[in-house]
Amino acid sequence: MNKSELDPDTSPEAEFGAFLRSSREARGWRQEDLASAAGCSPTHISALENGRRRPTSKTARQLDRAFGWDRVFTKKAFDARSTVLLEGFGQYVDQESKARELRLFTLGIVPGVLQTLSYAREIAAGAVRRGSITPDQADERVAVLARRQAKLQRDPQPVIHAVLDESCIQRPVGGPGVMAEQLDALVAFANLPHTVLQIAPLTIGADRAFDLPVYILTFPDRSLMSYAESSQQGNLERDSSAVLPILTTYYQLQAMALSQADSVALIRERRKELP
């Protein structure tokens, strides 16, 4: 079975997979051996160990029986399923850290990789007030973001193309100080040598290419991956041929968006409205 290097900090699935792999190897078992003992397929074990599949309670119970443990995998599977991360996002984050180019579009809020931690905490706090997540989950969400941003500070740094719907800079998040800091961070981001920042103005209207956040990754071998999400679920697309039409649509969006110079000017105008 394919074995990939897995960073357990990238997602709950990755943490579960890394623990499962280390536990199996400590017993001297092959994936086939564990699959036979647990009553599932080697392919399923491989997917779990590589973080490609979220563990179900049934699978966790099978693993506990195979190892002769009392609810060890059951508890870890529960933690993985109760995460604040949408399905598929943990796998996307793991791949994001390997990409040569990132292209992203968001609306409503500044995208995670461009957020200040103060801004991120305000977004998470809003989710807590709505009852969507717990305070501990809010802390987890910000911690995941911080690790994600740190992984992008590598050598060589990936090229990042970011198109933000104008609503991202118009929607107030936190107090004026938090928003001012965030807008300043966007201007600083635009001035980096490996970034492109554009604002898609509200005047685009119905011609705006995307109505949901979209992320597109390009890897050193020029293969592609995309991730798109709604409020309830995420979808990770690994087939480059299926990503190509999304990439074409992204180029169309960039053509309709403001230039980087005009985008920065718009951000600075918004910044002047704040203390």
C-alpha positions in Angstrom: 0.0 0.0 0.0 1.1 3.6 -0.6 2.6 5.2 2.3 2.8 9.0 2.6 4.4 11.2 5.1 1.7 12.5 7.4 1.8 15.5 9.7 -0.6 14.7 12.5 -1.0 18.4 13.2 -2.7 19.1 9.9 -6.0 17.5 10.6 -7.9 15.1 13.0 -7.8 12.5 10.2 -4.1 12.9 9.9 -3.7 12.5 13.7 -5.8 9.4 13.7 -3.9 8.0 10.7 -0.5 8.6 12.2 -1.6 6.9 15.5 -3.0 4.0 13.6 0.1 3.5 11.5 2.5 3.8 14.5 0.3 1.3 16.5 0.3 -1.2 13.6 4.0 -0.9 13.0 4.7 -1.4 16.7 3.0 -4.8 16.5 5.0 -5.7 13.4 1.9 -6.0 11.3 1.4 -5.3 7.7 -1.7 -3.4 6.6 -3.0 -6.7 5.3 -2.5 -8.3 8.7 -4.5 -5.5 10.4 -7.2 -5.6 7.8 -7.7 -9.3 8.4 -7.8 -8.9 12.1 -10.2 -5.9 11.9 -12.5 -7.4 9.3 -12.0 -4.7 6.6 -9.9 -4.3 3.5 -6.3 -3.3 3.2 -7.4 -0.4 1.0 -9.5 0.9 3.9 -6.6 0.7 6.3 -4.4 2.5 3.8 -6.9 5.3 3.4 -7.2 5.7 7.2 -3.4 5.7 7.7 -2.9 8.3 4.9 -5.6 10.6 6.3 -7.8 10.2 3.3 -10.8 8.9 5.2 -12.4 9.9 8.4 -12.8 7.0 10.8 -16.4 5.8 11.6 -17.4 4.5 15.0 -17.8 1.0 13.4 -14.3 1.0 12.1 -12.9 2.3 15.4 -14.6 -0.6 17.3 -13.2 -3.1 14.8 -9.7 -1.6 15.4 -10.1 -1.8 19.1 -11.0 -5.5 18.9 -8.1 -6.2 16.6 -5.6 -4.6 19.0 -7.4 -5.9 22.1 -7.8 -2.3 23.5 -10.6 -0.7 25.4 -12.1 2.1 23.3 -8.8 3.7 22.4 -9.6 4.0 18.7 -13.3 4.6 19.5 -12.3 7.7 21.5 -9.9 9.0 18.9 -12.4 8.5 16.2 -15.0 10.5 18.1 -12.5 13.3 18.5 -11.8 13.2 14.8 -15.5 13.4 13.9 -16.3 16.2 16.3 -13.6 18.5 14.9 -14.5 22.0 13.7 -12.9 21.3 10.3 -15.1 20.5 7.4 -14.8 17.1 5.8 -11.9 17.2 3.3 -10.4 20.4 4.6 -7.7 18.6 6.7 -6.6 16.8 3.6 -6.5 20.0 1.6 -4.3 21.7 4.3 -1.9 18.8 4.1 -1.6 19.3 0.3 -1.5 23.1 0.6 1.9 22.8 2.4 3.3 21.0 -0.7 2.0 23.2 -3.5 4.1 25.5 -5.7 1.2 27.8 -6.4 -2.0 28.7 -4.6 -5.0 30.3 -6.1 -7.9 31.3 -3.9 -11.2 33.1 -4.0 -13.3 34.0 -1.0 -16.3 36.2 -0.2 -17.7 37.6 3.0 -14.5 37.2 5.1 -10.8 37.4 4.4 -9.4 34.0 3.6 -7.6 32.1 6.3 -4.1 32.3 4.9 -4.4 36.1 4.8 -6.1 36.6 8.2 -4.4 38.2 11.1 -4.8 36.1 14.3 -6.9 38.9 15.9 -9.3 38.8 12.9 -9.4 34.9 13.0 -10.2 35.0 16.7 -13.1 37.3 16.1 -14.5 35.0 13.4 -14.2 32.0 15.7 -15.7 34.0 18.6 -18.7 34.7 16.4 -19.2 31.0 15.8 -19.1 30.4 19.5 -21.8 33.0 20.2 -24.0 31.4 17.5 -23.5 28.0 19.3 -21.9 26.5 16.2 -18.7 25.5 18.0 -17.4 25.4 21.6 -14.7 27.8 23.0 -12.2 24.9 22.8 -13.1 24.3 19.2 -12.6 28.0 18.5 -9.1 27.8 20.0 -8.5 24.7 17.8 -9.6 26.6 14.7 -7.2 29.5 15.3 -4.4 27.1 16.2 -4.9 25.2 12.9 -4.8 28.4 11.0 -1.6 29.5 12.7 0.1 26.2 11.8 -1.2 26.5 8.2 0.2 30.0 7.8 3.5 28.9 9.3 3.8 26.1 6.7 3.6 28.6 3.9 6.7 30.4 5.2 8.9 27.9 3.5 11.8 28.1 1.0 11.0 28.6 -1.8 7.7 30.3 -0.9 4.7 29.4 -3.0 3.2 31.9 -5.4 -0.2 33.0 -4.0 -2.9 34.5 -6.2 -5.8 35.8 -4.1 -9.0 37.2 -5.4 -11.2 38.6 -2.7 -14.8 39.7 -3.2 -15.2 43.3 -2.2 -17.5 42.1 0.6 -14.4 40.8 2.4 -13.0 44.3 3.0 -16.4 46.0 3.5 -17.8 43.6 6.2 -16.6 44.8 9.6 -15.1 42.1 11.8 -14.3 42.9 15.4 -13.7 46.5 16.4 -12.1 49.1 14.2 -8.7 48.2 15.5 -9.0 44.6 14.4 -10.3 45.6 11.0 -7.6 48.2 10.5 -4.9 45.7 11.3 -6.4 43.3 8.8 -6.6 45.8 6.0 -3.0 46.8 6.7 -2.0 43.1 6.5 -3.7 42.8 3.1 -1.7 45.8 1.7 1.5 44.3 3.1 0.6 40.9 1.5 0.1 42.6 -1.9 3.6 44.1 -1.7 5.3 40.7 -1.3 7.3 39.5 -4.4 5.5 36.1 -4.6 1.9 37.3 -4.3 -0.9 38.8 -6.4 -3.9 40.4 -4.7 -7.1 41.5 -6.5 -10.5 42.6 -5.4 -13.5 41.5 -7.3 -15.8 44.6 -7.1 -19.5 44.3 -6.2 -20.3 45.8 -9.5 -19.4 42.5 -11.2 -22.8 41.4 -10.0 -24.2 38.2 -11.6 -21.0 37.9 -13.8 -18.9 36.9 -10.7 -17.5 33.5 -11.6 -17.9 31.8 -8.1 -20.5 31.9 -5.4 -18.6 29.8 -3.0 -15.0 29.9 -1.7 -12.6 28.1 -4.1 -9.0 27.0 -3.6 -6.8 25.7 -6.4 -3.3 24.1 -5.9 -0.6 23.6 -8.5 2.2 21.2 -7.5 5.8 21.0 -8.7 4.8 18.3 -11.3 2.1 20.8 -12.6 -0.7 18.5 -11.3 -3.7 20.3 -9.9 -6.1 19.9 -6.9 -9.0 22.0 -5.9 -11.1 22.5 -2.8 -14.5 24.2 -2.6 -16.8 24.4 0.4 -20.3 25.4 1.5 -21.3 26.1 5.1 -21.8 22.4 5.7 -19.3 20.5 3.7 -16.1 20.7 1.7 -15.2 18.9 -1.5 -11.6 18.0 -2.4 -11.0 17.3 -6.1 -7.7 15.4 -6.9 -8.3 14.8 -10.6 -6.4 17.4 -12.6 -8.6 17.1 -15.6 -11.6 17.9 -13.4 -9.8 20.9 -11.9 -8.9 22.4 -15.3 -12.3 24.0 -16.0 -12.3 25.5 -12.5 -8.9 27.0 -13.2 -10.2 28.4 -16.5 -13.1 30.0 -14.6 -10.6 31.4 -12.1 -8.6 33.1 -14.9 -11.9 34.6 -16.1 -12.6 36.0 -12.6 -9.1 37.5 -12.4 -9.7 39.2 -15.8 -12.8 40.9 -14.4 -11.3 41.8 -11.0 -9.5 45.1 -10.3 -5.8 45.2 -11.0 -3.5 44.8 -7.9 -2.8 48.6 -7.9 -6.5 49.5 -8.0 -7.2 46.8 -5.4 -4.7 48.1 -3.0 -6.0 51.7 -3.6 -9.6 50.4 -2.7 -8.3 48.7 0.5 -6.5 51.9 1.5 -9.7 53.9 1.0 -11.6 51.5 3.2 -8.7 51.8 5.7 -9.1 55.6 5.9 -12.6 55.1 7.3 -11.1 53.4 10.4 -9.1 55.0 13.2 
